[in-house]
Amino acid sequence: MRYASITDRLAHLGSGRWALHHTARRMKAEGEDVIELTIGEPDVAPDKALLDEASRAMYAGRTRYSNGRGEAPVLKALVDKYSKRRPGVTEKNFLCFPGTQTALYCVMTGLVEPGDGVLVGDPLYATYEGVIASTGAHMIPVPLRPEKKFHLQAEDLARAITPEARVLLLNTPHNPTGAVLTRAEIAAIGEICRKHDLWIICDEVYEQLIFEGTDFASPFDMPELAERTIAVSSISKSHAAPGFRSGWAAGPEEFCDRLLAVSETMLFGVQPFIADMTAKALSEHFDTADVMRQNYASRAAIVEKAFAGSNLVKPMPPEGGMFILLDVAATGLNGEEFAWELLKQEKVAVMPGTSFGDQAANFLRISLTVPEDVLETAMRRVGDLAGRVVLKAKDAPPHIR
Ligand SMILES: Cc1ncc(COP(=O)(O)O)c(C=O)c1O
């Protein structure tokens, strides 16, 4: 049978990226005691009041069709939230989606097509390449440099721009590096986007998970970038509710009007009972994000401490999010080789850096979503493997080192 080319374009970008994670899950299902530090699944439950609200709304008959833009209570809650960041936004600046991922997919579909280029910092969140490729556009990677704490540099962006470039896909706080862009950095990046007439899509799903001493900044909040910025986010991370699939896009009125037809064609609305729960999540304070923020910051500190004196494994301290990168280049193995050996020999599952782009090839991404004692055990095993790998390389005859 014949298939559309999208299936070819995405064939190597889907679950292949998560091969190690799937193998670890299989090993666990077969009874092996694997420590899983792969995916970004919050390890706390959503607040009970939110579960109650979803259930109440469902029993109250909020199970019918929704309109395409989003239910009134959630749109109001979004206006309240975002007008604190940029006064003057209205319901016409929003569209609801089942999660950031769908928002990214739909927004990208509305902005680019075959022949266009999308600039994105490398390392990058694993699904971005697929989101871009699905439209037929091509990805233009912009290196995020470890010596700049993986903060996208305006001059690196300027250097990467080609005549086909239409969109910059930003992510702050960043997965997998944990980098949080400053206002000044975003202003400099924005200046270049204005000069080259680029859209900015800003994935802000980790907005609530920024560690002490760092502030959130977004191009959405800057009036001079308002006409070209679309922010996407959800309650997946902020409220530990990824399974509810509830997110949104915030952008210029004209953009939202145009994208509404695309979104309606794709989704025919979102789920009213989940919208009610989302409205509650956005309009009241819940301490879920505070708890996670503290947990992830102190777990990141544990990982940093574990390798403080190591010349084999180098932690890259995050400023936010739920991950930390480890540079394992000094072991002589790249991230992919190290991660598979770690799973095989030490029963610890981490994501190889290669799942997040070429620039991350020497890194492991550690998910900070397990209790401290488990994380300490896992990091001890990482250190043990690193030591053994190097010893073995020293013992090997020179020609195979
Ligand atoms: C950077 C980034 N964007 C988007 C997503 C997907 O978020 P959602 O659950 O809202 O679709 C994730 C999930 O891990 C992520 O890390």
Ligand as a Chemical Component Dictionary entry (heavy atoms), coordinates in Angstrom:
data_LIG
# 
_chem_comp.id                   LIG 
_chem_comp.type                 NON-POLYMER 
_chem_comp.pdbx_formal_charge   0 
_chem_comp.three_letter_code    LIG 
# 
loop_
_chem_comp_atom.comp_id 
_chem_comp_atom.atom_id 
_chem_comp_atom.alt_atom_id 
_chem_comp_atom.type_symbol 
_chem_comp_atom.charge 
_chem_comp_atom.model_Cartn_x 
_chem_comp_atom.model_Cartn_y 
_chem_comp_atom.model_Cartn_z 
_chem_comp_atom.pdbx_ordinal 
LIG C1 C1 C 0 9.995 20.971 26.618 1  
LIG C2 C2 C 0 8.715 20.197 26.617 2  
LIG N1 N1 N 0 7.694 20.611 25.851 3  
LIG C3 C3 C 0 6.531 19.938 25.811 4  
LIG C4 C4 C 0 6.346 18.790 26.552 5  
LIG C5 C5 C 0 5.035 18.083 26.467 6  
LIG O1 O1 O 0 4.159 18.697 27.375 7  
LIG P1 P1 P 0 2.596 18.354 27.438 8  
LIG O2 O2 O 0 2.427 17.247 28.422 9  
LIG O3 O3 O 0 1.979 19.615 27.911 10 
LIG O4 O4 O 0 2.172 17.971 26.065 11 
LIG C6 C6 C 0 7.371 18.314 27.376 12 
LIG C7 C7 C 0 7.204 17.063 28.136 13 
LIG O5 O5 O 0 8.111 16.510 28.709 14 
LIG C8 C8 C 0 8.589 19.031 27.408 15 
LIG O6 O6 O 0 9.610 18.624 28.160 16 
# 
loop_
_chem_comp_bond.comp_id 
_chem_comp_bond.atom_id_1 
_chem_comp_bond.atom_id_2 
_chem_comp_bond.value_order 
_chem_comp_bond.pdbx_ordinal 
LIG C1 C2 SING 1  
LIG C2 N1 SING 2  
LIG C2 C8 DOUB 3  
LIG N1 C3 DOUB 4  
LIG C3 C4 SING 5  
LIG C4 C5 SING 6  
LIG C4 C6 DOUB 7  
LIG C5 O1 SING 8  
LIG O1 P1 SING 9  
LIG P1 O2 DOUB 10 
LIG P1 O3 SING 11 
LIG P1 O4 SING 12 
LIG C6 C7 SING 13 
LIG C6 C8 SING 14 
LIG C7 O5 DOUB 15 
LIG C8 O6 SING 16 
# 
